[in-house]
Amino acid sequence: MIQMGSWLLTKEACATLASVVFAFPLTVPSPLISTAGSLLISTLTCIKHQGAAFAAHKALQQISECCNDSNRSFSDDGVVRALPSLWAERLLHEISSAEIVRDSTLRRSTGYSLGFLSIMRSEPPSGVVPRTICPHVFANIIRLSLPPTSLMKHRISRWESKLHKPTSGLFMYSSLIPSTIPIHVSSEDYQVRS
């Protein structure tokens, strides 16, 4: 009974938080919007209940949409418009940082996915302004999913020796990753979890 009440309370709190930001965009200061987004991300990455996670996801998406809405004007416009990117960076940091990643990350991976989804869905359509968050998030997730550089170099050299020709076009995704992001995780930073 207490658990059910807790997740229902979490669900209502998430909806209320989004409603405050959505209903009063001119009077909500940017630090409060930033804190609201951070609280929702913390909720997504810590909670195990699917219903509460989806409530936090919906609320984060609404707040992110408010931040990206060009028809709204905030007192601190530049700071507010940058918040979804900062939240995406926080999520990327949490799934890639050796200090933060734990064996329990997989148990709460739905929260990370919903967090990324909330932020990426809030971006304006690509015909309106160029999308920046989606390509950045996808490039980093692809990079994090690959083996370390040393292993990739070893595998490519083995493939080249078997094929007797260079494999420069082997990885088609590499053209989608901006040159500022390394294509592979460096061998020193790569961790294997058992």
MARZAPA-536094 format. One record per residue: x, y, z negated of N, C-alpha, C in turn. Coordinates in Angstrom, 2 decimals, decimal comma. Each point is the difference from the previous one (the first is absolute). Layout:
+---------+---------+---------+---------+---------+---------+---------+---------+---------+
:    n.xx :    n.yy :    n.zz :   ca.xx :   ca.yy :   ca.zz :    c.xx :    c.yy :    c.zz :
+---------+---------+---------+---------+---------+---------+---------+---------+---------+
:       X :       Y :       Z :       X :       Y :       Z :       X :       Y :       Z :
...
+---------+---------+---------+---------+---------+---------+---------+---------+---------+
***
This chain:
+---------+---------+---------+---------+---------+---------+---------+---------+---------+
:    n.xx :    n.yy :    n.zz :   ca.xx :   ca.yy :   ca.zz :    c.xx :    c.yy :    c.zz :
+---------+---------+---------+---------+---------+---------+---------+---------+---------+
:    0,81 :   -1,19 :    0,00 :   -0,81 :    1,19 :    0,00 :    0,87 :    1,26 :    0,00 :
:    1,06 :   -0,01 :   -0,83 :    0,88 :    1,16 :   -0,07 :    0,74 :    0,18 :    1,32 :
:    0,45 :   -1,13 :    0,60 :    0,71 :    0,11 :    1,28 :   -0,91 :    0,58 :    1,07 :
:   -1,24 :   -0,44 :    0,05 :   -0,92 :    0,50 :    1,00 :   -0,23 :    1,50 :   -0,20 :
:   -0,16 :    0,40 :   -1,24 :   -0,19 :    1,41 :   -0,30 :    1,22 :    0,83 :    0,37 :
:    1,20 :   -0,58 :   -0,19 :    1,24 :    0,71 :    0,33 :    0,13 :    0,26 :    1,49 :
:   -0,28 :   -1,02 :    0,82 :    0,17 :    0,24 :    1,43 :   -1,11 :    0,89 :    0,53 :
:   -1,20 :   -0,08 :   -0,57 :   -1,07 :    0,91 :    0,40 :    0,35 :    1,44 :   -0,37 :
:    0,60 :    0,19 :   -1,16 :    0,44 :    1,33 :   -0,42 :    1,09 :    0,52 :    0,93 :
:    0,93 :   -0,87 :    0,38 :    1,06 :    0,38 :    0,94 :   -0,60 :    0,41 :    1,33 :
:   -0,96 :   -0,76 :    0,47 :   -0,67 :    0,30 :    1,26 :   -0,67 :    1,37 :   -0,05 :
:   -0,71 :    0,27 :   -1,06 :   -0,69 :    1,29 :   -0,15 :    1,00 :    1,15 :   -0,16 :
:    1,07 :   -0,23 :   -0,73 :    1,01 :    1,04 :   -0,18 :    0,66 :    0,38 :    1,32 :
:    0,27 :   -0,99 :    0,84 :    0,60 :    0,26 :    1,31 :   -0,95 :    0,83 :    0,87 :
:   -1,27 :   -0,39 :    0,01 :   -0,99 :    0,73 :    0,79 :   -0,16 :    1,43 :   -0,50 :
:    0,01 :    0,19 :   -1,30 :   -0,14 :    1,33 :   -0,59 :    1,19 :    0,88 :    0,36 :
:    1,19 :   -0,57 :   -0,08 :    1,21 :    0,74 :    0,34 :   -0,05 :    0,51 :    1,43 :
:   -0,39 :   -0,86 :    0,93 :   -0,10 :    0,40 :    1,41 :   -1,10 :    1,04 :    0,19 :
:   -1,10 :   -0,15 :   -0,71 :   -1,11 :    0,94 :    0,13 :    0,38 :    1,41 :   -0,44 :
:    0,78 :    0,08 :   -1,06 :    0,43 :    1,32 :   -0,49 :    0,85 :    0,70 :    1,05 :
:    0,95 :   -0,71 :    0,57 :    0,88 :    0,60 :    1,01 :   -0,79 :    0,32 :    1,27 :
:   -0,87 :   -0,89 :    0,39 :   -0,77 :    0,18 :    1,24 :   -1,01 :    1,14 :   -0,13 :
:   -0,67 :    0,10 :   -1,14 :   -1,07 :    0,99 :   -0,17 :    0,52 :    1,41 :   -0,25 :
:    1,16 :    0,12 :   -0,61 :    0,52 :    1,32 :   -0,35 :    1,42 :    0,21 :    0,51 :
:    0,22 :   -0,03 :    1,32 :    1,37 :    0,08 :    0,50 :    0,67 :    1,35 :   -0,22 :
:   -0,77 :    1,06 :   -0,12 :    0,63 :    1,31 :   -0,14 :    0,44 :    0,28 :   -1,44 :
:   -0,62 :   -0,67 :   -0,95 :    0,31 :    0,29 :   -1,39 :    0,91 :   -1,04 :   -0,64 :
:    0,31 :   -1,08 :    0,70 :    0,86 :   -1,04 :   -0,57 :    1,46 :    0,34 :    0,32 :
:    0,83 :    0,22 :   -1,02 :    1,41 :    0,34 :    0,25 :    0,77 :   -1,21 :    0,53 :
:    1,03 :    0,29 :    0,78 :    0,78 :   -1,08 :    0,63 :    0,61 :   -0,97 :   -1,00 :
:    0,48 :    0,43 :   -1,18 :    0,53 :   -1,01 :   -0,95 :   -1,06 :   -1,00 :   -0,44 :
:   -1,26 :    0,46 :   -0,09 :   -1,07 :   -0,91 :   -0,39 :   -0,29 :   -1,02 :    1,10 :
:    0,04 :    0,46 :    1,25 :   -0,20 :   -0,92 :    1,14 :    1,14 :   -1,02 :    0,04 :
:    1,21 :    0,48 :   -0,22 :    1,16 :   -0,89 :   -0,01 :   -0,12 :   -1,05 :   -1,10 :
:   -0,41 :    0,43 :   -1,18 :   -0,17 :   -0,92 :   -1,12 :   -1,11 :   -1,01 :    0,29 :
:   -1,09 :    0,46 :    0,60 :   -1,11 :   -0,90 :    0,34 :    0,47 :   -1,09 :    0,96 :
:    0,74 :    0,38 :    1,03 :    0,53 :   -0,99 :    0,94 :    0,96 :   -0,97 :   -0,66 :
:    0,86 :    0,51 :   -0,86 :    0,95 :   -0,86 :   -0,71 :   -0,71 :   -0,99 :   -0,92 :
:   -1,04 :    0,49 :   -0,68 :   -0,78 :   -0,90 :   -0,87 :   -0,68 :   -1,11 :    0,81 :
:   -0,52 :    0,36 :    1,16 :   -0,66 :   -1,00 :    0,83 :    1,00 :   -1,03 :    0,54 :
:    1,19 :    0,46 :    0,35 :    1,04 :   -0,93 :    0,46 :    0,41 :   -0,92 :   -1,15 :
:    0,14 :    0,55 :   -1,19 :    0,33 :   -0,83 :   -1,16 :   -1,09 :   -1,03 :   -0,24 :
:   -1,24 :    0,42 :    0,16 :   -1,13 :   -0,93 :   -0,16 :    0,09 :   -1,11 :    1,04 :
:    0,25 :    0,37 :    1,25 :    0,09 :   -1,00 :    1,07 :    1,13 :   -1,00 :   -0,24 :
:    1,12 :    0,47 :   -0,49 :    1,15 :   -0,89 :   -0,14 :    0,02 :   -0,79 :   -1,30 :
:   -0,88 :    0,33 :   -0,92 :   -0,01 :   -0,70 :   -1,29 :   -1,22 :   -0,89 :   -0,20 :
:   -1,10 :    0,36 :    0,58 :   -1,26 :   -0,70 :   -0,29 :   -0,10 :   -1,29 :    0,82 :
:   -0,61 :   -1,00 :   -0,57 :   -0,14 :   -1,28 :    0,69 :   -1,41 :   -0,21 :    0,53 :
:   -0,97 :    0,76 :   -0,47 :   -1,39 :   -0,21 :    0,40 :   -0,25 :    0,61 :    1,37 :
:   -0,51 :   -0,80 :    0,93 :   -0,21 :    0,45 :    1,38 :   -0,99 :    1,17 :    0,09 :
:   -1,08 :   -0,05 :   -0,75 :   -1,00 :    1,07 :    0,05 :    0,58 :    1,33 :   -0,44 :
:    0,79 :   -0,01 :   -1,07 :    0,63 :    1,23 :   -0,48 :    1,06 :    0,48 :    0,98 :
:    0,74 :   -0,94 :    0,61 :    1,01 :    0,38 :    0,99 :   -0,64 :    0,66 :    1,21 :
:   -1,13 :   -0,53 :    0,46 :   -0,67 :    0,61 :    1,14 :   -0,59 :    1,37 :   -0,36 :
:   -0,43 :    0,18 :   -1,24 :   -0,49 :    1,31 :   -0,44 :    1,14 :    1,01 :    0,00 :
:    1,17 :   -0,40 :   -0,48 :    1,16 :    0,90 :    0,01 :    0,44 :    0,29 :    1,43 :
:   -0,07 :   -0,99 :    0,87 :    0,33 :    0,17 :    1,42 :   -0,91 :    1,04 :    0,65 :
:   -1,28 :   -0,12 :   -0,24 :   -0,97 :    0,93 :    0,59 :    0,23 :    1,42 :   -0,53 :
:    0,25 :    0,11 :   -1,29 :    0,23 :    1,32 :   -0,60 :    1,29 :    0,62 :    0,53 :
:    1,06 :   -0,79 :    0,12 :    1,27 :    0,53 :    0,53 :   -0,17 :    0,45 :    1,44 :
:   -0,76 :   -0,76 :    0,78 :   -0,23 :    0,40 :    1,39 :   -0,76 :    1,33 :    0,05 :
:   -1,02 :    0,17 :   -0,84 :   -0,76 :    1,25 :   -0,01 :    0,89 :    1,19 :   -0,38 :
:    0,83 :   -0,19 :   -1,01 :    0,89 :    1,09 :   -0,41 :    1,03 :    0,30 :    1,09 :
:    0,54 :   -1,03 :    0,64 :    0,96 :    0,19 :    1,09 :   -0,66 :    0,72 :    1,18 :
:   -1,24 :   -0,35 :    0,30 :   -0,72 :    0,68 :    1,07 :   -0,19 :    1,47 :   -0,32 :
:   -0,31 :    0,31 :   -1,26 :   -0,11 :    1,40 :   -0,41 :    1,32 :    0,74 :    0,22 :
:    1,11 :   -0,66 :   -0,32 :    1,32 :    0,62 :    0,17 :    0,29 :    0,28 :    1,48 :
:   -0,47 :   -0,88 :    0,87 :    0,28 :    0,12 :    1,44 :   -1,05 :    0,79 :    0,77 :
:   -1,08 :    0,38 :   -0,65 :   -1,11 :    0,68 :    0,68 :    0,39 :    1,44 :    0,33 :
:    0,10 :    0,31 :    1,28 :    0,38 :    1,35 :    0,42 :   -1,10 :    1,02 :   -0,25 :
:   -1,23 :   -0,44 :   -0,23 :   -1,09 :    0,94 :   -0,28 :   -0,01 :    0,47 :   -1,45 :
:    0,80 :   -0,63 :   -0,82 :    0,07 :    0,41 :   -1,41 :    1,25 :    0,83 :   -0,21 :
:   -0,11 :    0,96 :   -0,87 :    1,18 :    0,78 :   -0,35 :    0,23 :   -0,11 :   -1,50 :
:    1,21 :   -0,34 :   -0,35 :    0,37 :   -0,13 :   -1,40 :    0,87 :    1,19 :   -0,38 :
:    0,07 :    0,26 :   -1,29 :    0,83 :    1,11 :   -0,45 :    1,48 :   -0,25 :    0,31 :
:    0,38 :   -1,24 :   -0,01 :    1,39 :   -0,38 :    0,26 :    0,02 :   -0,97 :    1,18 :
:   -0,39 :    0,50 :    1,17 :   -0,27 :   -0,83 :    1,18 :    1,12 :   -0,96 :    0,39 :
:    1,23 :    0,49 :    0,10 :    1,11 :   -0,84 :    0,45 :    0,27 :   -1,16 :   -0,95 :
:   -0,10 :    0,26 :   -1,28 :    0,24 :   -1,05 :   -1,00 :   -1,08 :   -1,06 :    0,09 :
:   -1,25 :    0,41 :    0,10 :   -1,12 :   -0,94 :    0,05 :    0,06 :   -0,85 :    1,27 :
:    0,31 :    0,61 :    1,12 :    0,05 :   -0,74 :    1,27 :    1,14 :   -1,03 :    0,01 :
:    1,02 :    0,22 :   -0,81 :    1,14 :   -0,93 :   -0,06 :   -0,24 :   -1,17 :   -0,96 :
:   -1,04 :    0,08 :   -0,81 :   -0,22 :   -1,04 :   -1,01 :   -0,17 :   -1,41 :    0,57 :
:   -0,81 :   -0,22 :    1,05 :   -0,12 :   -1,36 :    0,53 :    1,35 :   -0,60 :    0,41 :
:    0,88 :    0,81 :    0,58 :    1,33 :   -0,50 :    0,37 :    0,80 :   -0,37 :   -1,24 :
:   -0,11 :    0,81 :   -1,04 :    0,71 :   -0,31 :   -1,25 :   -0,53 :   -1,27 :   -0,63 :
:   -1,31 :   -0,19 :    0,06 :   -0,59 :   -1,22 :   -0,56 :    0,44 :   -1,24 :    0,79 :
:    0,07 :    0,14 :    1,33 :    0,48 :   -1,12 :    0,83 :    1,45 :   -0,33 :   -0,36 :
:    0,81 :    1,03 :   -0,21 :    1,40 :   -0,22 :   -0,39 :    0,08 :   -0,71 :   -1,35 :
:   -0,87 :    0,37 :   -0,91 :   -0,01 :   -0,67 :   -1,32 :   -0,30 :   -1,49 :    0,17 :
:   -1,00 :   -0,32 :    0,81 :   -0,34 :   -1,41 :    0,23 :    1,16 :   -0,74 :    0,67 :
:    0,63 :    0,62 :    1,00 :    1,14 :   -0,62 :    0,66 :    1,13 :   -0,24 :   -1,00 :
:    0,23 :    0,98 :   -0,86 :    1,05 :   -0,14 :   -1,01 :   -0,32 :   -1,16 :   -0,94 :
:   -1,26 :   -0,13 :   -0,38 :   -0,37 :   -1,04 :   -0,95 :    0,11 :   -1,41 :    0,60 :
:   -0,20 :   -0,14 :    1,30 :    0,12 :   -1,35 :    0,58 :    1,43 :   -0,31 :    0,43 :
:    0,89 :    1,00 :   -0,03 :    1,36 :   -0,26 :    0,46 :    1,06 :    0,20 :   -1,07 :
:   -0,32 :    0,63 :   -1,09 :    0,99 :    0,28 :   -1,03 :    0,28 :   -1,23 :   -0,85 :
:    1,27 :   -0,31 :   -0,16 :    0,40 :   -1,17 :   -0,78 :   -0,38 :    0,17 :   -1,48 :
:   -0,03 :    1,24 :   -0,48 :   -0,34 :    0,23 :   -1,40 :   -1,49 :   -0,21 :   -0,26 :
:   -0,83 :    0,25 :    1,00 :   -1,45 :   -0,06 :   -0,19 :   -0,57 :   -1,35 :    0,40 :
:    0,50 :   -0,57 :    1,09 :   -0,55 :   -1,24 :    0,52 :    0,24 :   -1,13 :   -1,00 :
:   -1,05 :   -0,69 :   -0,30 :    0,08 :   -1,13 :   -0,93 :   -0,66 :   -1,21 :    0,65 :
:    0,12 :   -1,12 :   -0,64 :   -0,63 :   -1,19 :    0,53 :   -1,51 :    0,13 :    0,04 :
:   -0,57 :    0,92 :   -0,79 :   -1,45 :    0,16 :   -0,03 :   -0,52 :    0,90 :    1,12 :
:    0,89 :    0,56 :    0,82 :   -0,43 :    0,90 :    1,07 :   -1,01 :   -0,69 :    0,91 :
:    0,25 :   -1,26 :    0,30 :   -0,89 :   -0,72 :    0,90 :   -1,41 :   -0,10 :   -0,56 :
:   -0,13 :   -0,08 :   -1,30 :   -1,32 :   -0,10 :   -0,62 :   -0,80 :    1,28 :    0,21 :
:    0,69 :    1,12 :    0,15 :   -0,69 :    1,27 :    0,17 :    0,21 :    0,59 :    1,39 :
:    0,37 :   -0,84 :    0,94 :    0,31 :    0,50 :    1,33 :   -1,22 :    0,59 :    0,70 :
:   -1,20 :   -0,41 :   -0,38 :   -1,21 :    0,58 :    0,58 :   -0,05 :    1,49 :   -0,29 :
:    0,40 :    0,40 :   -1,19 :    0,00 :    1,41 :   -0,37 :    0,93 :    0,82 :    0,87 :
:    1,17 :   -0,54 :    0,29 :    0,94 :    0,72 :    0,86 :   -0,59 :    0,15 :    1,41 :
:   -0,56 :   -1,08 :    0,51 :   -0,61 :    0,05 :    1,33 :   -1,13 :    1,02 :    0,05 :
:   -0,85 :   -0,03 :   -1,01 :   -1,12 :    0,95 :   -0,04 :    0,50 :    1,44 :   -0,15 :
:    1,07 :    0,19 :   -0,73 :    0,58 :    1,34 :   -0,14 :    0,49 :    0,53 :    1,34 :
:    0,77 :   -0,83 :    0,72 :    0,46 :    0,41 :    1,33 :   -1,17 :    0,25 :    0,93 :
:   -0,98 :   -0,88 :   -0,03 :   -1,17 :    0,13 :    0,86 :   -0,75 :    1,30 :   -0,29 :
:   -0,19 :    0,34 :   -1,26 :   -0,68 :    1,24 :   -0,38 :    0,70 :    1,21 :    0,59 :
:    1,30 :    0,04 :   -0,14 :    0,77 :    1,16 :    0,46 :    0,05 :    0,05 :    1,51 :
:    0,22 :   -1,14 :    0,66 :    0,09 :    0,01 :    1,46 :   -1,34 :    0,31 :    0,66 :
:   -1,10 :   -0,47 :   -0,60 :   -1,32 :    0,30 :    0,55 :   -0,36 :    1,48 :   -0,11 :
:    0,62 :    0,68 :   -0,94 :   -0,33 :    1,40 :   -0,22 :    0,66 :    0,93 :    1,01 :
:    0,98 :   -0,50 :    0,72 :    0,67 :    0,86 :    0,99 :   -0,98 :    0,43 :    1,08 :
:    0,09 :    1,25 :    0,43 :   -0,87 :    0,45 :    1,10 :    0,25 :   -0,82 :    1,26 :
:   -0,99 :   -0,08 :    0,90 :    0,20 :   -0,75 :    1,25 :    1,21 :    0,51 :    0,76 :
:    0,66 :   -0,90 :    0,72 :    1,24 :    0,37 :    0,69 :   -0,19 :    1,08 :    1,05 :
:   -1,21 :    0,20 :    0,52 :   -0,24 :    1,06 :    0,96 :   -0,02 :    1,38 :   -0,63 :
:   -0,22 :    0,07 :   -1,30 :   -0,08 :    1,28 :   -0,71 :    1,40 :    0,48 :   -0,38 :
:    0,71 :   -0,82 :   -0,73 :    1,39 :    0,29 :   -0,37 :    0,79 :   -1,30 :    0,10 :
:    1,30 :    0,10 :    0,22 :    0,78 :   -1,24 :    0,08 :   -0,01 :   -0,73 :   -1,34 :
:   -0,16 :   -1,30 :    0,06 :    0,03 :   -0,81 :   -1,22 :    1,45 :   -0,17 :   -0,44 :
:    0,20 :    0,15 :   -1,28 :    1,36 :   -0,18 :   -0,53 :    0,04 :   -1,09 :   -1,06 :
:   -1,06 :   -0,14 :   -0,77 :    0,02 :   -0,97 :   -1,10 :   -0,04 :   -1,43 :    0,52 :
:   -0,92 :   -0,29 :    0,92 :   -0,15 :   -1,38 :    0,50 :    1,29 :   -0,54 :    0,61 :
:    0,63 :    0,71 :    0,94 :    1,24 :   -0,55 :    0,57 :    1,10 :   -0,19 :   -1,06 :
:    0,08 :    0,94 :   -0,93 :    1,02 :   -0,10 :   -1,04 :   -0,24 :   -1,21 :   -0,90 :
:   -1,23 :   -0,20 :   -0,42 :   -0,31 :   -1,14 :   -0,87 :    0,23 :   -1,32 :    0,72 :
:   -0,50 :   -0,11 :    1,24 :    0,18 :   -1,25 :    0,74 :    1,47 :   -0,30 :    0,26 :
:    0,78 :    1,02 :    0,37 :    1,42 :   -0,21 :    0,26 :    0,72 :   -0,51 :   -1,25 :
:   -0,33 :    0,57 :   -1,14 :    0,65 :   -0,44 :   -1,24 :   -0,45 :   -1,39 :   -0,42 :
:   -1,27 :   -0,32 :    0,17 :   -0,47 :   -1,34 :   -0,37 :    0,64 :   -1,05 :    0,91 :
:    0,10 :    0,29 :    1,29 :    0,66 :   -0,94 :    0,91 :    1,46 :   -0,17 :   -0,40 :
:    0,67 :    1,11 :   -0,30 :    1,41 :   -0,06 :   -0,40 :    0,18 :   -0,84 :   -1,25 :
:   -0,89 :    0,20 :   -0,97 :    0,11 :   -0,75 :   -1,25 :   -0,30 :   -1,49 :    0,17 :
:   -0,74 :   -0,35 :    1,04 :   -0,35 :   -1,41 :    0,20 :    1,09 :   -0,78 :    0,71 :
:    0,99 :    0,68 :    0,54 :    1,07 :   -0,66 :    0,73 :    1,11 :   -0,48 :   -0,94 :
:    0,76 :   -1,00 :    0,44 :    1,16 :   -0,46 :   -0,79 :    1,08 :    1,09 :   -0,03 :
:    1,03 :   -0,17 :   -0,82 :    1,07 :    1,01 :   -0,09 :    0,79 :    0,10 :    1,30 :
:    0,71 :    1,10 :    0,15 :    0,76 :    0,28 :    1,21 :    0,98 :   -1,12 :    0,33 :
:    0,74 :   -0,48 :   -0,99 :    1,01 :   -1,03 :    0,27 :   -0,64 :   -1,27 :    0,56 :
:   -1,13 :   -0,40 :   -0,55 :   -0,69 :   -1,18 :    0,49 :   -0,54 :    0,22 :    1,41 :
:   -0,53 :    1,19 :    0,26 :   -0,52 :    0,30 :    1,35 :    1,13 :   -0,02 :    1,03 :
:    1,15 :    0,58 :   -0,34 :    1,14 :    0,01 :    0,93 :    0,46 :   -1,43 :    0,28 :
:    0,03 :   -0,82 :   -1,04 :    0,40 :   -1,39 :    0,16 :   -0,98 :   -0,74 :    0,92 :
:   -1,29 :    0,18 :   -0,24 :   -1,01 :   -0,68 :    0,82 :    0,05 :    0,47 :    1,45 :
:    0,16 :    1,29 :    0,20 :    0,05 :    0,52 :    1,37 :    1,22 :   -0,54 :    0,72 :
:    1,14 :   -0,04 :   -0,68 :    1,20 :   -0,54 :    0,66 :   -0,18 :   -1,48 :    0,34 :
:   -0,67 :   -0,76 :   -0,87 :   -0,28 :   -1,41 :    0,30 :   -0,93 :   -0,12 :    1,21 :
:   -1,04 :    0,85 :    0,05 :   -0,92 :   -0,04 :    1,15 :    0,72 :    0,37 :    1,29 :
:    0,86 :    1,03 :   -0,08 :    0,74 :    0,41 :    1,19 :    0,93 :   -1,10 :    0,49 :
:    0,63 :   -0,71 :   -0,94 :    0,91 :   -1,08 :    0,41 :   -0,78 :   -1,16 :    0,63 :
:   -1,20 :   -0,26 :   -0,49 :   -0,82 :   -1,06 :    0,58 :   -0,58 :    0,40 :    1,35 :
:   -0,37 :    1,28 :    0,13 :   -0,61 :    0,49 :    1,24 :    1,03 :    0,41 :    1,03 :
:    1,25 :    0,23 :   -0,43 :    1,09 :    0,46 :    0,86 :   -0,30 :    1,35 :    0,63 :
:   -0,77 :    0,84 :   -0,71 :   -0,23 :    1,36 :    0,47 :   -0,40 :    0,87 :   -1,19 :
:    0,21 :    1,33 :    0,10 :   -0,36 :    0,90 :   -1,10 :   -1,52 :    0,05 :   -0,21 :
:   -0,38 :    0,25 :   -1,25 :   -1,43 :    0,03 :   -0,33 :   -0,43 :    1,39 :   -0,43 :
:    0,41 :    1,03 :    0,74 :   -0,29 :    1,37 :   -0,41 :   -1,48 :    0,29 :   -0,09 :
:   -0,83 :   -0,62 :    0,81 :   -1,44 :    0,26 :   -0,04 :   -0,76 :   -1,02 :   -0,81 :
:    0,71 :   -0,75 :   -0,84 :   -0,63 :   -1,09 :   -0,74 :   -1,06 :    0,50 :   -0,97 :
:    0,28 :    1,09 :   -0,68 :   -0,94 :    0,52 :   -0,99 :   -0,70 :    1,22 :    0,56 :
:   -1,19 :   -0,20 :    0,49 :   -0,75 :    1,07 :    0,66 :   -0,45 :    1,08 :   -0,99 :
:   -0,18 :   -0,36 :   -1,25 :   -0,47 :    0,96 :   -0,98 :    1,02 :    1,09 :   -0,28 :
:    1,28 :   -0,25 :    0,25 :    1,04 :    0,95 :   -0,40 :   -0,17 :    1,37 :    0,66 :
:   -0,65 :    0,06 :    1,15 :   -0,22 :    1,29 :    0,64 :   -1,07 :    0,82 :   -0,73 :
:   -0,79 :   -0,64 :   -0,84 :   -1,04 :    0,70 :   -0,75 :    0,51 :    0,61 :   -1,29 :
:    1,15 :   -0,45 :   -0,46 :    0,56 :    0,48 :   -1,26 :    0,86 :    1,23 :    0,28 :
:   -0,28 :    1,13 :   -0,68 :    0,81 :    1,20 :    0,21 :    1,47 :   -0,27 :   -0,32 :
:    0,88 :    0,69 :    0,69 :    1,44 :   -0,24 :   -0,17 :    0,49 :    0,38 :   -1,39 :
:   -0,77 :    0,79 :   -0,74 :    0,41 :    0,39 :   -1,36 :   -0,19 :   -1,13 :   -1,00 :
:   -0,75 :   -1,02 :    0,36 :   -0,24 :   -1,12 :   -0,89 :    0,85 :   -1,17 :    0,48 :
:    0,85 :   -0,56 :   -0,86 :    0,77 :   -1,16 :    0,43 :   -0,93 :   -1,17 :    0,36 :
:    0,34 :   -0,72 :    1,06 :   -0,90 :   -1,06 :    0,47 :   -0,07 :   -1,15 :   -0,98 :
:    1,09 :   -0,31 :   -0,68 :    0,02 :   -1,11 :   -0,93 :    0,39 :    0,50 :   -1,38 :
:   -0,36 :   -0,77 :   -1,00 :    0,45 :    0,28 :   -1,36 :    1,47 :   -0,40 :   -0,08 :
:    0,81 :    0,87 :   -0,59 :    1,43 :   -0,34 :   -0,09 :    0,18 :   -1,25 :   -0,85 :
:    1,05 :   -0,73 :    0,29 :    0,25 :   -1,27 :   -0,69 :    0,15 :    0,19 :   -1,51 :
:    0,58 :    1,15 :   -0,41 :    0,18 :    0,26 :   -1,43 :   -1,34 :    0,20 :   -0,71 :
:   -0,98 :    0,57 :    0,70 :   -1,30 :    0,30 :   -0,62 :   -0,99 :   -1,15 :    0,11 :
:    0,35 :   -1,01 :    0,75 :   -0,95 :   -1,10 :    0,22 :   -0,06 :   -0,91 :   -1,21 :
:   -1,21 :   -0,37 :   -0,39 :   -0,16 :   -0,89 :   -1,14 :   -0,89 :   -1,18 :    0,40 :
:    0,37 :   -1,16 :   -0,50 :   -0,80 :   -1,19 :    0,20 :   -0,62 :   -0,36 :   -1,32 :
:   -1,31 :   -0,16 :   -0,01 :   -0,68 :   -0,40 :   -1,23 :   -0,43 :   -1,43 :    0,13 :
:    0,17 :   -0,75 :   -1,06 :   -0,41 :   -1,40 :    0,04 :   -1,33 :   -0,17 :   -0,69 :
+---------+---------+---------+---------+---------+---------+---------+---------+---------+
***
